[in-house]
């Protein structure tokens, strides 16, 4: 009886150890900081909405409260994904990519000749991209045949190379030549933004993170992923705030009059300072965290401007109605989509062991 109990205890201890390595104290601390900030913002929003005489427009307060509801929902979903461990988190991002791509395609109507190509995009290339990321850490023996395989070399080129070559060929086989280049480019851009770029966010979970001196980082990759998502979302909020305070010079008025140079500069600087203050959640030194956060802020701005240009071209205001009274899912993650591959590759190059460049 005692001999049977020992393996059970060992297995339980290993499970607990694995969970502690997956979700460290830094992860919970960063989560608590986020929840506390959202709680304070929620209380402020409630107080502002109850004031009879208010200097801020009521519409601004309503948008602020709607955005807070979105953030609460995003944090809750992200926590659920983290509790499902690595595979669950990757699958969660895969579902987000699928829905964002659906919104994108709905926003940019297609022709009958595109439908079979879209079948490959939604049900072959999208799940395959995330499956390759899952297999990067859990490859079955019949695939590896005893060899060590790094699937990064495959999922990093699968969509930009193989899918980009396949999509126009499949549309051509359909026999519809009208606006062929426009239709092909539109589908390729959607797959690249919504699936390929976003997939590099959960790919952070597989990096063997090191400090600059080469020593192993004793934190969890989950914390770094949460840090990245937090910084990307904060940059958009800070840009809106600085624009309302100081914004006078629009960057591209016909695309988005609410994006100003003052807002972008203020967002980049402030995001860098906040990112540097949260350096303890990353393998970065304070100044490195600040620089990485500023890069994320710049790419987040690029993503928001690109999506604004696409919406203006299609004559729509929002990309979807996933949450009533608020913009679509793609509007919420456009900053993350553009920042994820840049943040991933900078981290892989400077703070990962065994990178291949």
C-alpha positions, 0 to 999 in steps of 0.5 A: 500500500505504501509503495502505491502511494509514493508514485501518486504523491510524486505525480501530485508534487510534479503537477504542482511544480509544473503549475508553479513554473507555469504561473509564477508569483510574478504572473499573479502580481502582474495580474493583481496590478492589472485588476487593481487598475481596472477596478479603480478605473471602473469606480472612476467611470461610475462616479463620472456617470453619476455627476449632473454637471460634468466637464467631460462629454457624456459620450466620452464617459460611455465609451470609457465604460464600454472599453472597461467592460471589454478589458474586464472580459479580455482579462477573464478570457485570458485567465481562463486560457492560462488556467488551461496551460500552454495548449489551452492558451494557444488554442484560445489565440487560435479562436481569436484569430479565426473570429478576427479573420471572419470580421475582416472578410465580412468587412471586405466582401468577396466573390463566389470564385473566392469561396474555396480559397477562403475554405483553405484559409479558415479551415486549413491554414489558420488551424495549421499555423497554431498547430505548428506552434503547439507541436513546437513543444510537444512534437509526436514521435512519429513526426520527429523520428527521434530527431530534435525539430524546431517548428519555428522554421516552418510556422514562421514561413508557412503563411507568408510563403506557402499560403501566399503562393497557394491563395492566388493560384486557388482563386485563379483555378476558380476561373473568376478573373475580375479584380483578381489582384485586389481579391488575392491581396485582400485575402492574403492581407487578412491572413497575414494580419489576423492569423500569422502576426497574432500567432507570435503572441502565444509563440512567446511561451516557447522561448528559452528566455535568458538575461543579457548576461546569458543566465537563465531567467527564473520567471514564467513566459506567461508573465511575459505574454501578459506583459506584452498584451498589457503594454499593447493595450495601454499604448492605445489608451494613452494615445487617446488620452494624450490626444485629448489633452494636447492633440492639435496636429492630426497625422492623417485626417482623412483616415483617422482625425483622432490620431495626432502627433502629440498623442503618438509621442505622448503614448510612446514616452508614457508607455516606455516609462510604464513598461520600464516600471514593470521590468520585474515581470520580464527578462529585461533590464529597466531600460530594455523594458522601456525600449521594448515598450516604446517599440510596442507602442509604435507598432500598436499605432501602426496597426490602429492606423492600418485598420482605420485605413481599411475601414475608411476604404470599405466605408465602415465604422466598426469591424464587428458586433461581438460585444453590443455597443462596442467595436468589433474584436479586430478593432480591439486586437489590431494593435496586438497583431502588428506588435506581436511579431516584432516583440517576439523576434526582438525577444528571441534575438536578444533574450533567448538561447539557441535562436537561429538567425 
